[in-house]
Amino acid sequence: RFAVRNSGAEAVVEGLGAHGCEYMTGGRVVVLGSVGWNLAAGMSGGELFVLDGDGRAAQALNGDLAGVGRINTEAEARLKALIEAHAAATASPLARRILSDWSAFAPRFVRIAPKTVLAAEAANTGVRLAQPA
C-alpha cells in the first residue's frame, strides 16, 4: 500500500499496486507507471496524477469519493515540477524521458481528486461534471 496522510507530503512513484493512495487526505502524488485496483479508495483530500496512456487508471479508480478531473495550466505546472524534482533526486530514466518529450507525455496524464474538489472547481469554471451511469 501507499498512502499520503500528511497534507504537505509530495511523492513521485513509478508504479502502485492495489489500494494505491487509499484514504489519501492531502498532499500530492504522481504515478509514472501502472496502478492496481481500488485506486484512491476513500480519498478525501489531495491530488493524484497518473501517467495513463491506456486508460487503466479510470478502470482501477474506486469512484466512491474520487473522480477524474481536468489538468489546467496550474496543475500541469505542479505536475511537471514534481517530475523534475524526482528526476533530479533519483536520476530516473523514465522521468528524464517524460521531461525530454513533455509535449507528448503531458496529455497522457490524468488528474484524480476528491469529487467535492472537482465539483467546486466545476462550479467556479462553469464546467459541468458528468454524472455516473
URDABEL-V745840 format. One record per helix or strand of 2 or more residues. SS is the DSSP state (a for helix, b for strand). FROM is the first residue (numbers start at 1). TO is the last residue. Records with the same first field share a line. If there is no record, write none. Layout:
SS = FROM-TO  FROM-TO
This chain:
b = 10-13  25-31  45-51  66-69  109-114
a = 56-60  73-90  93-100  102-108  115-125
